[in-house]
Amino acid sequence: MTELNQLKAIVLDALDDLKAKDIVILDVKPLTSVADLMIVASGTSNRHVKSIADRVRERVREAGFKPLGVEGEDAGEWVLVDLGDIILHIMLPDTRRFYDLEKLWSMGPDSVQD
């Protein structure tokens, strides 16, 4: 398993642990050199969004990876976790609909991964 696939599996497992909603994985490698994947998920409240971000960082560290940065934890409407090859966005549903990152970063149906 590649390092990217291992990191992706850890993130998805942590999202599942805390019941993140509507998880979408975007292959952004053709669009940017910043990351290979972007994962977008929703939380049901500010507290839930923050808890999901905390769990992901905890799991990633336990596996020996180092999160590069976190933004938005204070408000909890949109928390971005920079994991290097993966950028994770955890958002409240209204915030997610407003910014529509999936549409912004998608080149077509084949850019979304399972």
N, C-alpha and C positions, 0 to 999 in steps of 0.2 A: 504494500500500500504506500503510495506516495505521501510525502509530508502534507501536501495540500489536501489530499483525500482524508488523511488522518485528522487534520484540523477541522475539516468540514464535518466529519462524523461526530467529533467531540461537540462542536457547536450545535449541531442538530439534536444530539442527545440531550444537551443542556436545555435547549428550547423546549423539547418535548417534556422534560422533567417538570418544568414550571408552566406547562400548558399554554405556551405561546400560540397565537392564532394566525391563520392565513400565511404560513411560511412560504416564501418564494425565493428561489435561488436564481440569480442572473449571472450569466457568463459575460463579464465585462472586459475580459482580456483583449478582445479586438478593438475596444474603444478607449482604453487608458492603460498607462504603464503603472498606475498607482496600485492596482489590485487585479487578481484574476477572477475572483467571485465577489458578488455583492449578495448578501442575504438580508431580506426584509421580512420582519415579523411584527405582529401586533400584540399589545398587552391590553388588558381590560380596564386598567386604572393607572394613575401615575405611580402608585406603589408597586403594582404588578410589573410595569415597564422597568423600574429600577431594580426590582428583584431578579428579573430575567437577566438583565445586564450583569448583575453581581454574580449570578450562578454561572454564566458563560465565562466570565473572567476567572472565577474560582476553578472551574473544570479545565480550562486552557492551561492555567498555571500548574495544576496538578499533573498534567500530561507533559510538562516541560517546555511549553510554549510561553512566550512573553507578549502580552498585549502591549501595543505601542502607544495607545492613548484612548481616552474616553471623553466624550463631550456630551453635555446636556443632562447630566445626572441631577442637577439641582432642581430643574423644573419637572423632569420625568415625562414630558410629552413626547420627546424624541431623544433617544439615547443612541449615540453612535459609538461603536466599539471597533477600533482599528486593530486588526489582528495581522497586519502585514498583507499577506496574500488574500485575505478575506476582510471585507468591510461589512460589519453587521449594523443594521438599522432596526431599532425596536421602537415602535411608535404607537401612540393612541390611534384608534381607527379614524377619527376626524382629521387628525394631522396627516395621517397616511393618505387619505383620500385627497386632501388639499394639495400635497406635494407630488403625489402620483409618481414616485421614483421608478416603479416598474415600467411605466410608459416612457419616462424620460431616458432611462438607460437601456431600453430594449431596441434591438435592431430588427427584430422579427420574431416569429414563434420559435425558431430554433435557438434563440439566445437564452431561453429559460431552461434550466436543468431540472431534473427530478432528484 
